[in-house]
Amino acid sequence: MRLHVEVDGPQDALPVVFLHGVSGSSRTYDWLPDDVCDGRRVVKIDLRGHGASEHARGTYDVDRYGEDVAEVLRTQVGRPALLVGHSLGGVVAWWLAQQHPELVVAAFLEDPPLYMGEPAEHEQNIAIPIFRIVLDSVARWHAEGASEEEVAAQLAAAPGAADSHDDVHPAFAYALLAMDPGVLEQAADASTLAATDTTSPVSVPVFLLAAGEELSAFPARHAERMAHTHPAVEVVRVNGAPHGIHNSRAHRAAYVEQLARFLDAHGA
């Protein structure tokens, strides 16, 4: 599987690997500030089926996403890394911490849907109807030959879009037009996350930054389960934040604050 990987920063610095969410791309992290990037080797990956990475319909599940990233860590990163993942990327980071702890120093998970692969949780997942709407929109944009600029303008005009930073809509427009629609088809039918293991131990440090309760893929009931099975995982909730905390005009600063704290704590 050919993945698009971008690497920047000193070759001998501790690597920090960024993993985007479903239907996104590595461009969601193009805004990262100097206090996150300076002195670090920043690695941004497009997961299979996303961005400039190869498409392989029917293979968009957490095991294969995880093995892809593990291969990048072995062959291109070459040493254990700090992982930073949003949503699906957070679940992939969890998978790697669990399955390949020798490749992971610590993991920062932004509002990961760790339990949403369970049938009962999938039924309550507020993102599923949105995935279907997005699929219809993507099909229409492709049929119309819409440009990234035109799609970005439509995204910026959508209800609630004003809370997003200006860099969000162009990045998401690119991602949606580049994505294999099979990515969202599998996310909608619950097969993407079905194999997620939420009970086995995780031996590396994990920090979880959750969105506000109403819009979170990791609501309070999930935090209670996590506290029972993995009490060492630190969970911090950003009240009022949307699922994409790092995209929010009102909450990006809180995201950066927590990420910088995490990187300082584990980046020595």
N, C-alpha and C positions, 0 to 999 in steps of 0.2 A: 504494500500500500504506500503510494507516494504522498507524503504530507508536505505542505508548505510550512517552512520553519524560518523565522527571522531571529537573528542573534545580534545583540549589540552590547558593548561594554568590554571591560578588560578580560582577556582570556583566562587569567589566573584568579579572577574574582569568583565568589560563591554564586552559582547560577540560581536565578529566580525564574521559574517557568509559569507562564500565564496561560490558562485554559478557559476559553469562552463558553457561553451557554448555547443551548440548542437554537438553531437558525441564526446564530451570530457568526463572528469571525474574529481573528486576532486584531482586526482594526478597532474593536471595542476598547482596546488598551492603548491606542495611539496617543492619548492625551496625558499619559502618566507623567507626573511632575519629577523634577530633579531630585527631590528628597526621597523618592522611591528608587529612582534609577541610578543616581550617581554612585560610582564605585562598585556597582553590581553588574553581573553578566545577565542581561535580560533576554529571555527566550520566549517568543510568542509563537504559538502553534495554531494552525487551522486544523480542527479535527476532521476526520474522514467525512466526505460529503458536504463539507463547508468551505467557504472561501476559495482559495486557490488549490486546495487539496483534491485528491482523486475521489471520484464517486464510485460507489459499489452498492447499488440498491439491494436492500434486504439484509445488510450487514451492520445496521446502525444500532448496536446494543452496547451496554456498558463494558462487557468483557472485551469486545474488539476495540472500542475506543481506548480502553486501558492498555491493552497490549501494544497498540500503535504508539502511545506516548511512552511506554516502557522502552520500546525500541529506540525512540529518539533519545531518551535519557542515556541509554547504553552507548549508542553509536555517535551521536552528535554533541551531547552534553558531556558525557565521559566521567561524571562524578556525581555523587548524591546532590540533590537540588531541593530548594524550597519550592513548594507548589502553591500556586494561587489560582483558585478556580471559582467561576461564577456558575450557579445553577447546575446544568449538566456537567460543566467543567469541574464544579465542586464535587460532584458524585464520582467523577473520574479520578480526581485527586484522592478522595477517600479510598477508592478501589486500589489505587497504587500504594497508598500508605499501608493498606491491609495485605495486599498480595505481594508487593515488592518493597518491603521496608528498607532493603539495602540500597534502594535508589532514592530514598526520600529522607531529607533532614527534618522537615516539618511541613504541615499543610494548613493553608488558610482557605476556608470554605465560605463563600458568599451565598447565603440563602439557598443551600442545596436541597433538592427534592429527594432526600435520601430514602424516604418511606413511600414515595408516590408510585413505586412499581408494584406495591401490594394492591390486589383488586379492590379492596374496600376503600383504600386511600385514593386510588386512581379515580374512583367514582365521585369523590369529593374535590378533585383537582380542578380549580377554577381556570387553569390554563388550557384545558382540553378544548373547550368551545372556541377559544381564541386561536388555537393552532389551526382549527378547521377554517376559520375565517381568513387567516393568513394564507393558507393553502389556496383558497379561492382567489384571493387578491394576487398572489404570485402568478397563478395561471393566467389571470386577466392581463397583468403587466407584460408577461411574455408574449401573449397573443397580440397585444397592442404595440409591441416593440418599445415599451417605455424605457427611458434612460434612467440612470441612477439619479440624476438631478430631478427628474419629474417624480420619481418615487419618493425621494427625500422630501420634496415639497408636499406631497400628499401625507406623508407621515407627520410632518411638522404641523399640518393643519388638523390632525386628528384630535378628538377630545382628550384632554389631559397632557398633551404633548408639550405644553409650555413649561412643565416641571423638568423637562429633560434639557441637558446642556446642548448648546448649538452643534457640538461635534457628534452628537448621538445619531441624528437622522441620516446624515450622509453615510456613516459607517454601517447603519442598519440597512439602508437601501442597497448598498453594495452586497452585504451579506445575503439578503433575501433573493436578489437576482442571481447570485452565484451558487446558492444552495441547491442540492439535490432535493426535490420535493419529498422523496422517500424518507428523508430525515424527520420531517414533521408527521408523515404518515405513521411511522413506527412510534414516535412519541405519543401520538394520539391513540394508538391501539394498545399502549402499555408495554410493548415488548422492549422498548429501549432500556427501561429501568428494572425489568422483571427479575434480573439476576442479582440485583444489589444485595449485598450481605450486610445487614445492620446488627448482627449479633456477635460475630467473631471478633476477637481482640484486635486492637490497633496499637502497635508498640511505639509509634513515633508521635510527637506532640501534634495535636490538632486543635485549631481555633476556629470557631464557627460564628460568623457575623450574620444574624438573622434580620430580615425585613420586619416592618410593622405587622402586627398580627393579621390584619384584614387582607393584606396582599402577599403574605409570605408563603413560600413553598416549604417552609419549616416552621409551622405554627407551634403554639405552646404545647399541644399534646405530643408533638414529636420531640420537643425539648425535654419533656418529662421522661419519655422513653429513653432518650440518650443519656440522661442523668442516671438512670437505673443501670443501663448496660455498659456505659463508658463514662464513668464519673470524672475521669481525668480530662475530658473534652471541655474546654471553656466555651460557653455560649454567651454572646452579647447581642441583645436585640436593639435595633435602631428604631425607636417608636416613630410611626408615621411614614417610614421609608417604604418605597415600592420594592418589588422583587429585584429590580436592577438598581441596587443602592449606589453603585459607582456611576451610574448614568444620571442620577437625580441632581438637579440644580440645588435643591435644598439640603441634600444629604451626602454629596460627594466628599465634602470636607471631613465628615465623620468617618467615611470609608477610608480616606487617606490616613487619617489619624490612627485608626486601628491597624491598618496595613503597615504603616511605618513602625508602630510599636512591635508588631509581630516580627518584622524583618530585623529590627534592632535586637530583639530578644533571641532570635535563632540564627542570626547571620554572622556570628563571630567566627 
